[in-house]
Amino acid sequence: MIETRRKSLAKPAQFITIEMKLAKEWKSGFEALSRRIREKCPSQVVRSLAIYRGTRRLTRNGIEIFPLEMFLKELWDNGLKQG
């Protein structure tokens, strides 16, 4: 988890979740922890990301799933801005 906004008296903290897997194929079971965090803190999770060794970019259950190389390019080009 990466905090994107600190908690204050007026607002809760916000964060991005990142899940990494060594698998070459994405399986829906990999999303369990990210889904649970989003269910428990829906207003605080601003983005959910996952990285794997596959070749296709996917979006499942609100989680953006990147092949490793694509994630690194996105990180280098844009940081972790929404998108």
Secondary structure, DSSP 8 states (H G I E B T S, - for coil): -EEEE---SSS--EEEEEEE---SS--GGGGHHHHHHHHHSTTTEEEEEEEESSS--EEETTEEEEEHHHHHHHHHHHTT---
